[in-house]
Amino acid sequence: CFYVLTQLTSPSKKILLTIAQRGELSRSDILSSIQAEGFIMTRLNDLLACGCVKEIDGRYILTSEGQKIAATLNLMQSILGRNVGG
């Protein structure tokens, strides 16, 4: 749930650092901090640029490469016995 590279911000890292900086936060405060970060769109743009996702009429779909990666990630989650996101 955490990325090793310091130039990337994982949602988990963002949540922990925001709570550490601001103290107690409500769920809506946490959601606002994540949305304000903009890393979701950065990651989506990266996926578009590398060809894992494509946009058609304002909707995003996986390319064949994206499907392979998603299948591999699902397999890894299954092998490790972890639920989604864990």
Phi, psi and omega in degrees: 000354177240142177269142181286322184291130184288339181280351178255144178246118175276155175303320180297316179297316180299316180299310182298315181293324179293316177296319179298322182282323189251352182085214182296135179227147173279168176302318181293326175297317180295314179299320178297320181293324179290316180294324180292333182296322179082004183288341177295313179292326177298314180293320178297317177297322176297317180295323176295314183296324182272358174085017177275336181226149172224155181254130177227117179053043177078008179238147184255135177228156177282140170278179178298323177295316178298322178296320179296316180294316179299318178296319178295317178297318177298319178297315179299316179300317180296314181298320181280352179069027181254148175283172179304134177083001186242000000 
